[in-house]
Amino acid sequence: MKRRAPRHRLFTRLWHWINLLCLVILFMSGLNISNAHPRLYWGQAGFSPSEAWAFIPNFPGWATIPGYYSLAAARQWHLLFAWVFAIGLLAFMVVSVINGHFRKDIATRLKEWRKSSIMADIRAHLRLDFSHGAGQYNFLQKAAYGLVIFIMLPLMIFTGMAMSPAMDAAWPWLLDIFGGRQSARSIHFICAWGLFGFLILHVALVFLSGPIGQLKAMILGGSRDETP
Amino acid sequence: MKRRNLLAGLAGAMVAGCSKVAETEPMASLLHRAEDWHRKAHRALASNTALAPEFSPQDISPYFRGNGTLNPATPAYEAAAANNFADWRLEVRGLVNNPLSLSLDDIRALPQRTQITRHDCVEGWSAIGKWTGPQLGILLDQAYLSDEARYIIFRCADKLGGSDYYESVDLVDAYHPQTIIAHMLNDAPLPIANGAPLRMRIERQLGYKHAKYLTAIEAVAELGAVEGGKGGYWEDRANYAWYAGI
């Protein structure tokens, strides 16, 4: 008898949890770093309140790594886990191209982009109807995962690199893409909170769609419904 | 339970967990060692002479923020400033075969490099300024750097919290074309807040490497025996990374 494919492949599960750990550490150490200079600017440079477009509140100790203000220690956590995060994402992308995860599960088909079918998907979400088959992603899910994997996560890496003076010497195009170091820093900050928003939405939807089964599947693999 | 409390509770557990893990020997050494990976990665991705981006005059910041010591304010420094730094000397010493002691006029008489570059503070802000001065490499050549020299120490006239400020770089950054001893900012003599009369520019690293109020350049074989042993004032005190390219 042919073994049924798991709903989530081992590598996908492994990456998912490592990536979660990385993002939590990067986010919380990032909040500590933000406390060092809680203003954001656009362009190449900026340091004075008159140049700032955003004034960021001070983040409390319970939300930062470490749990007290230390720019040096926060940077050590941030820059160490940036390696794990970036190499992990690269590995996930390569493996997901090879094992077909992107093609079979994440890629959308042209007919899914029709307004009527998107509206139907939104209505189903509002009814909290998630019965589109275990292991089959609906359009909004694919679009959200695609946005995170292909745009937001790489954006975090490249805006992060653009803030490094040595990387700017190695790859000056980083500054051209983002319009300067301070713009890259602003985008880094906005995108980090965008990912935080994704995390909240993602966890909320797991809770609404049978959290025990979903968690079990993401840890142990679960089983996949036949294509409807 | 309120959702906000749940989030704070989870975050708090994460903070506590991380601080426990950070105390273990392997994690502490890993957190510290990543600095070497950054240096090696940067050196692999760019040649030793790859230039930091240079900007055009209209990009220059309206004024250039001073940070750290804004005035050394010692009697000797006050006297030197009152005298327009006419008697200021910059020594080149340590593992060199021809030690030097240079006046500001000597430094101005050397070939000059002018560059409009971005200064990045470890805290996150940036300012753009136009710097003029001789390349450090020229001074090291004139002093006949010894073969045993591996690091260049920058000695400063300012004290922070009662200790002398100092910094250091390896020979790659010491001989980088943009590593200059600046005596001018935006076509005027260096202001006191920015390190008058002389400061280092280490353009591919963060601001705390750019030592101000420069009094001496010292070639050494190892950093361990110098001051706190970690190669710089903030490195010794606050565990800042010695390689500050990121």
Interface residues (C-beta under 8 A of the other chain):
Chain A: V24 I25 M28 I33 S34 A36 H37 R39 Y41 Q44 A45 G46 F47 S48 G61 W62 A63 T64 I65 P66 G67 S70 L71 A72 A73 R75 Q76 W77 L79 L80 W83 M163 S164 P165 A166 M167 D168 A169 A170 W171 P172 L175 R181 Q182 R185
Chain B: A8 A11 G12 M14 V15 A16 C18 S19 A22 L30 L31 H32 A34 E35 W37 H38 H42 L45 A46 A50 L51 A52 P53 F55 D59 S61 R65 R118 D120 C121 V122 E123 G124 W125 S126 A127 I128 E203 R204 Q205 L206 W234 A238 N239 Y240 A241 G245 I246
